[in-house]
Amino acid sequence: MRPLDTSEEAWRYLNERLRQMTPEQKVRRVAELTVLTHRVALEELRRRFPDDSERRLRVRLLARTVDAATIPASVRAALDWPEAEGGGGRDGDR
């Protein structure tokens, strides 16, 4: 489905380029975009929580990307796992 802010011409061009990529190129591109997305998210967390350590910021990022139910409670406690955003976490991560 074409995003509303993308022209028909640009959408066709993008899809043609994607069809020309090998599976390996597609996987590489997804990995690059994932790294970029994490960098942007970390910068946003740094602005929201300027006093947090780098470790704490990375735990916050992990909490955004991993279902807490899949992490043992003992591990969540050791990481001082934040509640889900909007979930009233004790550290103010809302």
N, C-alpha and C positions, 0 to 999 in steps of 0.2 A: 504494500500500500504506500503510495507516494505521500510524503509529508506535505502539509499545506504550504510551507514556505519554499518548496522546491518546484521549479518549472518542469513541465512535461519533457522538454528537451534535455535538461540536466538529469532527470530521472532515467530517461532512456540511455543516455551516455553512461551513467553509473552502472546500470544493469548490464549493458554490453561489456563494459570493462570487467565486471564481476564474472560474467560467463567465460571470459577469455583467461581468467586466472586458473592455475592448477590448484588442486586441493592443498598442496603444501603452501602455496602463496596465500591462499585464503586463511589457513591456520596461522601463518606468520602475521598476517594483517590483523587478525582478531587478537593475537597476543600483544601486538604493538598498541592497539586501541585500548586493551585492558590496562596496560601499564600507564598509558596517558590518562585514562579515567581515574586510576588510583592516585596519580600525582595531583590531578585537579581536586579530587576529594580530600586529599591530605592538606592541600593549601587552604581549602575551605575550613577544615577542622582547625588548622593553625590560627586562622582569623577568629574563629568562634571561641577557641580555648587557648589563648596565647600563653598561659602559665603552665600548660601541660607539657610533660616531657615527651620526647620523640617516641619513647616506648608506649606511653599512654595514648598518644595520637594514633599509633599503629593498632593498638587494641581497639580503639574506637572505630577505625576503618574496618578491622576484622569483624567487629560486631555488626557493621552495616552490610557485610557481604556473606556472612555465614549464619545459618540458622542456629540460634543458641541451643535449641533442643538437641542438636547433634554433638554438642560439646559437653563432656561430663561436668557435673556440678563442681567437682573438686578443681578442675582446670579453670572453669569460669571464675571461681573464688580466688585462685592463685593469680589470675590476670586482672582481678578487680573489674570483672566484666560489666560494662554499662548496660542499663536497661535499654530496651528498644527506644528509639527516638519517639517522643510523644508518650512514652510509657511511664513517665514519672521517675526516672532513674535517680538514685541518691546523689549522683554527681552533677545533676543539672543538665544532662545531655538531652535537651528537648528541641 
